[in-house]
């Protein structure tokens, strides 16, 4: 039986996880009591402490690495897998056994996300796990921590909201939802992280947010976390005199964040060491990167610190203490981050693309250009028409080359550095000033480490008890490829059309929608479904069949290969069908093919990674 007292929010982050909750017995309306769960975790062998964040790291220890009892937790646990602070610490010295950035791998469409591929590129004797399994591990640790503290209200019986990047496609959302269900979370909703950040800001104001924004505002949410940059635009409108919030656009999935910054700092220190005659191998470089992360976070959190020592394990017994020592300074951090990741650019700038080598190691599809300000310029320019449907509320000049935000909300651990927030505001306001627009104002956000978890908990609470909801529906329109029937022509592939299945803004959980056309469905032999998405084609409706599209308008998503059940029919038979599409509450796209001849078959495909249809 589901308990209604507690509303849970989980931030399943790239570098940290957090859990927050609302106790409805002590809350009313937007004035709620929000708390953050202290998470017990190993911080050293044999030492368990409760910390407000759970580092998203999984360490796979050697069987002889620890003594019996060193890895005990307050609940039964697997000694072959260490999660949290100790995992991160061990990984800084033995990175070959550390799983990191599992969330980024979870949305990587070119790998099998259920296969044991992490850590990537390690020798055969090193154990590996899948991105999906790592995500399950983090969620299960949070579940155990909550249940340990609240045995009378287990997480399995509560309403839970888990956050995902706004740019997560339906396959990544499905995997996240499945990971939550695997640990027993039955009452689940997924929420976009930038929306969660805005919900957290709304809750912090205790109802005062209505005096800080006004009808016609366009709020830009800039969320730079450990592994991703998420950009969203949320418009302020009104309905019957009451303010409303509508999410009008999200950016593409950009694998660019704190991980990239740590690597940039590490390469800077590597050059410094090389100048002193010290060469680092691949694994030492990984250890240096993790050490830079810790030093960067400490320097940015304490404005009084000017420098910190950085220590890397040595493989040479000739070095004193068996380690290599250098230091990272505040000036190095700020210069590297400001000029490398937040340079002053024009709004006409675009992310640079470099030619790729034919051969590459297995890795994440990182953004080619590290300049977040260039990605922001491209996003605002691409979304210049995003508020057209709200023209009665939002005044955006038709001649403007980019959509003009009037307010900015920052989120993500990277922006704990005030200097980075100031740089983004300076760059954005330079763009606005050049077009004669007033400067954007910054909305004050607090506790960036927990804003997403708190916002998710607040969202869970208002779903049950009522309150301000951000409208928006799906952040993309979705299409399925339809191959034209044509005679074989040497060297020519059949033409492909894109059928709109889900229009932009369709509310999750709404009734299925159905294109009016009939199509032929091939059963009994291997076939593939090609899916596409778009964040800019906002007027396409269900059933629209696109013969062509401009470059950048549609992007291809993970395809599904399967063999459809042909029971009672001939293999290779083409069955006339009509299609139905639905978007579940967790953002999964479900496609159903129904035979026109009245047969009982229902061929269904959930746009996920299972690749099964029945």
Beta strands, then each sheet from edge to edge (+ up, - down):
strand 1: 3-12
strand 2: 16-23
strand 3: 34-36
strand 4: 39-44
strand 5: 47-51
strand 6: 54-55
strand 7: 58-59
strand 8: 82-83
strand 9: 98-99
strand 10: 158-164
strand 11: 187-192
strand 12: 218-224
strand 13: 229-239
strand 14: 242-250
strand 15: 307-313
strand 16: 323-329
strand 17: 407-411
strand 18: 441-443
strand 19: 470-471
strand 20: 477-483
strand 21: 496-502
strand 22: 519-522
strand 23: 526-529
strand 24: 531-534
strand 25: 545-546
strand 26: 555-556
strand 27: 560-563
strand 28: 574-583
strand 29: 589-595
strand 30: 602-606
sheet 1: 3+ 2- 1+ 10+ 11+
sheet 2: 3+ 2- 6+
sheet 3: 4+ 5-
sheet 4: 8+ 7- 9+
sheet 5: 18+ 17+ 12+ 13- 14+ 19+
sheet 6: 15+ 16-
sheet 7: 25+ 21- 20+ 24- 26+
sheet 8: 22+ 28- 29+ 30-
sheet 9: 23+ 27-
end
